[in-house]
Amino acid sequence: MSIARTTYVSTAEREALMARPVTLNGRPAAILGRLAPFAMIRTTDKAPAYIGEWAWATVRHVVENGGAFRL
């Protein structure tokens, strides 16, 4: 794996990541911020929202390993 693969996430990759199901602290969530330098993960259920920011490379890693984000 090259360094470019581990640190750079293209816009197309970001769009693909945003389409994947994820959770935040065990609750359904969505990945937002395709054009932003950091991704925002936000819960999507009706309970009070949890929101966190992660680097796109981290988002890719978490999604590839089950999609379970934790604050």
ZISUL-V41076 format. One record per pair of residues at least 24 apart in sequence whose C-alpha atoms are under 6 Angstrom apart, sorted by the first residue. I is the first residue (numbers start at 1). J is the second residue. If there is no record, write none. Layout:
I,J  I,J
This chain:
7,57  22,67  22,68  23,68  23,69  24,69  24,70  25,70
